[in-house]
Amino acid sequence: MTEQRQDQQGHGHGGDGGHGMFDLPEGFRFIGPEAGAQPAWPLPEPPDPADIAACVACGLCLPHCPTYRLTGDESASPRGRIAAMRAVGEGRAEVDATFMEYMDLCLSCRACEDVCPSQVPFGRMMEHARTQIEPLRPARQRLLRWLGLEVALARGWMVTAATALLPLARPFLPRRTRALLPRVRLRELFDRLPEVTEPDHAFGGQPRGTVAVLAGCVQDRWYRPVNRATIRVLARNGWRVLVPRGQGCCGALAAHYGRLGAARALAKKNLAAFGAAGAEADWVVVNAAGCGAHMKEYGQLLGPAKEGDADAAAFAAGVRDFSEFLAEQGVEPPPAAPAGAGLGRVAVHDACHLLHAQRIREAPRAVLGRLPGVALCEVADGDRCCGAAGLYNVLEPAMADQLKAQKAAAIAATGASAVAVGNPGCAMQIAAGLAERGAQVEVLHPAELLDRAYREA
């Protein structure tokens, strides 16, 4: 293409005095890299040039991008960020502090992917772009990210220890951080999930199969009641439930923040743990939207299986979100009960990595719609990120707080007494936002809603 472009530019007038078909005025050229230009990426594994080229800069993503909607700044849009990646890839710009600012402000909510006619894999591009900016960060930031994303999350006992010490540390934390962190009962923390739970047989009187559940890291330490509710609901619906030992963090946070090597190591650890239960388990059920989205992309993260390695793509094909799984396989309606556990109106929050990354919208509504006496209500601008976005609410507090306030206001406006939230980061962010407004809205996982209805009926 480069040689053709040069020929077209240098072509003179034809013998009849007319212009050649592809002649351009002096100094003009078709859009594309300069002849001989070299990519300016400083590290291996930059965004794929084919992914960058897939963007035609149509702008359909702009009104769906939360950061663009708040700033109106092109650099805070998917199109602007891809333009920055393209400039570096074509050697016209460098990975510098400005580039880092563009990438850091992105929520990686992937709302742009949902509406992109060219199916640009923006989430994947952001992960690879962020690998390039890590060396630019101050040494203290790099150390903290390494400790958190590569050391602590890879060792479940460290996450447990940090959670156990949280009550002692809470008074010394900034007020904003205290508001985000849930209160964890130590008795719950040290009471491990059962490795095997036999089916209830209530669903049709026969076991339906076996599922393996991802316990997770933050989800299991800070929201273990959600995991217990998930196990009970699955067993109630006729499934034998396994919680494989040896599993750990799914690796989503590491991948989102430019630590692809750590993300691959965590993925391989989970493949080994779930592989040991693979002969028994028919499905892998995940109750955290961000974790489920990431695990469904293990095949993309790890690539084709090498001889003797687990097949990541085959594993990923068997991963299902909790609500998705129940909607596909069928769910037992809870027995008739006043207001389905006394809740009345329940708002439904669409976690970004459920709605945009996994393209799941109707499943939670179909499942929760089986609760007798419960009226589901929609949240205005429900497809907009709440601002949690992994570590975003810690690393970009100004933007995250604006999105948190908008989401909390929209939920409170529904008049619901509870909101169904299928992701731990969203649960923390939304609970903090509602508390700031003084709104009496309970934040519950869909599994908790179903479990409460089954148990209270």
C-alpha positions, 0 to 999 in steps of 0.5 A: 500500500505504501509503494502504491501511494508513492506511485500515485503521488508521483504520477504526472500528467498524461500525454493528453494533458489530463490528470492521472486517475490517482494524482494528488496535489503536491504535498498531499497523500492518502491517510496512513503511515509515512513511508518508512515509519516505525511503530513507537511502542516501547514494549512487546504486546502493543495493541494489534494493528489490525484491531486499530485499523478496524476503527473507521472513526465513525463516532457512533461510540461517542454518545455511549462513552461515559467519560466523553459524555461528562467531558465532551473531550474527544481525547476522552472518547473511544475514537480519540483513544484509538487515534492516539494508539494509531499515532503511536503505531504509525510512529507519529507520536510516543507513549508519554504522559499525555498518552497515559492520561488518555488511557487511564481515564478510560473505564474499560466499560466496553459500552463502545463495543456494544454499538460499534458497527465494525466490532472493534475489540476496544477492551482488548486494545485497552489492555494492551495499550496499558501494558505500554504505559506502566514504565512511565508511572512513578516507582511507588505506583508501580510497586503498589500495583505489583504488590496488589495485582501480582502478589496479593491477588495471586495468594488467597491467604493474603487477601484473607489476611488483609480482609481480616485486618480491615476492621483495625485499619478502617479508622485510619483510611480516608473517609471516601475509601471507608464508604466504599469498603463493605463490612465483613463478619470475621466468622463468615470470613473464616468459614470456608465454602463447602467443596461439594454441595449435593442437589436439593432434588426439589427441581423435578426430583432428579439431579440435573448435573454438576456445576463448578463455581468460581469463588473468586478473590474479592467476591469471596472475601468481601461478599461470601454470603453471595457465594453461599446464596449462589450455591444454595440456589443452584442446589435448590434447582437440582444441581450438584455444586463444586467449589474446586480447591486451588482456584483463585483470582480470575485475573481480570484486574491484572489484565485491565491494568496492564499486567497481562503476564500476571493475568495469564498466570492466574488464568492457568492456575484456574484452568488447572483447578477447574480442570481437576473437577472437569470430569465431573462438572458440566458448566462453570458458573460465575456470579461476578460479571467482571470475572465471568467476562474475563474467563470467557476470554481465556482462549483469547488471553492464552492463545491456542493450547500447546501440547499438554496444556489445558484448552482455554478456549474449550474451558471458556465455552463452558463458562456461564454467568449465574443469571445466564445459566439459570435462564438457559437451564430453567429456574424453579419459581419460589413458592408463593409468598407475600411480595417475594420475600417482602421487597416489592419493587426491585431495580435492576442494575446492568453491570458493564461487563455483563451488559456490554462484554457478555451481551447479557441483558434479559437473563437477570430480568427473566430470572428475577421475574420469577419472584412472586410479588416483585415488580422489576423496574428499570434504571434511567441510563441503565447502560451507563457505568456506575464508575466502579470499573475495577480499581477506577473508583480508587485511581480516578476518584473525580470521574468515578464520583460523578458517575456514582452520584448519577447512578445512585440518583437514577436508582433512588428515582425508581422508588425501589426498595432493593437493587439487584447488582451482579458484580462486587465492584458495582455493589460497593460503588452503588451502596456508597452512592445510595448511602451518600444520598440517604436512600434506603435501598438495599443492594442485593445480588440476584442470587441473594434475592432468589435465596431469600425468596426460597428460604422465607417462603 
